Amino acid sequence: MLHSHQLRRRGWVLLLCGLFIFGLIVGLPLIGRLAMGPTVEFNASVTRGETILLFAILGLIALLGLVIAITGAVQVMTGRRPRHAHVAMIGLGIAIVLAFWFANALDGTSPQPLPRRISTH
């Protein structure tokens, strides 16, 4: 069993990691957009559905970073682990993996879930 000061230290690590992920996903595109200016046009070959899917995946990753940061902040303040935070983080991780799989399936390059068996006969 961990003591409260050890949990607070781990909470600081969670808080910093969550803010880093959130800042990376949200901050870098905003800085890039400000640096490029509002008149830059992107490649027109990307469909609206692909754009929505891309932003959905980025939104899930940003939400995961935010949940990690909030979990770390609660852990720093209370010295205890939040009860159901790990379930939310695992659920968001699974949702991100499924979103990537769905995006690959739409693209037609979806990998096989399991490798095919090679017959030795």
N, C-alpha and C positions, 0 to 999 in steps of 0.2 A: 504494500500500500504506500502510495506517495504522500509526502507531507504537503501542506498547503503552500509552503515557499517553493517547493519543486514544481507544483502545479502552476504557480504564478509565473515561474521562469518559462515553463512550456507554453503558457498562455501568451507571453511576450513573443515567443517564436511564432506561434500561430497568428498572432495579430500582424506581425511584420510580413510573414509570408502571404497572408490574405490580402493585405494592402498592396503588396508588390504585384500579385496576380491581377487584382482589380485595376491598379494603376497602369499596368502594362496593356491590358485589354482595352481600357477606356481612354487612358491618357495619350498613348502613342498615336492612335488615329486622329484625335483632336489636334494634337500638335502638328501632325503632318498636314491636316486640312488647313490649319491656320498658316503654315509655312507655304503651302502651294497656292493658296488664294482660292476664292470662290469660283473662278472661271475655268478651272481645270475640269476636263471631261474624261470620264473613264471609258474603257473599252465597251463598245456597244454590243459585242457578241455575247455578253452575259445576260441571261434571261432574268425576268423579274422573279421567277421561282427560285433560281439559284441565288439571287441576291437576298431574298427573304431567308433562305436556308442558311446562308453564311452568317447573316446577322443573328439568327436564332442560336446558332452554335456559339458565336461570340458572346451573346447575351447569357447563355448558360454558363460559360466559363467565367464571365464577370460575376454572375450570381454566386458561383462556387467560391470565388475569391472573397466576396462580401460575406458569405456565411462563415467562411474560415476566420475572417477578421472579427466578426461579431462573436463567434465562439471563443476566440482568443481574448477578446476584451472582457467577456463575462468571466472567463477563467482567471484573468488578472484581478478583476474586482472582487470576486468571491473566494478565490482559492479552491474552488470545486469545479469539477467537470460538469458541463450542462448535460442533462440526461439524454436527450434525443438528438443532439447535434450530430453525432456520428452517423445516425440513420439518414439525416438530411444530406450530409456530405457524400455518403455512399450512393444515395439515390440520385443526386446531381451528377456524380461521376458516371453512373450507369446511363443516365439520360444523355450525357455528352457522347459516350461511346455509341449509343444507339443512333444519335443524330448523325455522327460521322458515318456509321454503317448505312443509314438511310440515304445520305448524300452520295455515297459510293454506289449504292444500288440504283439510284436515279441516273447516275452517270454511265452505268453499264459496266463498271469495272469492279463490281463487288467481289471480294475474295470469298472463296469457299470456306464455310465455317470449320470444316475438318478436312484434312488431306485425304485424298483417295487412297484406298488400300491397294497395294501392289500384290498381285497374285504371284505366289512362288511355285505354282504347279507347272 
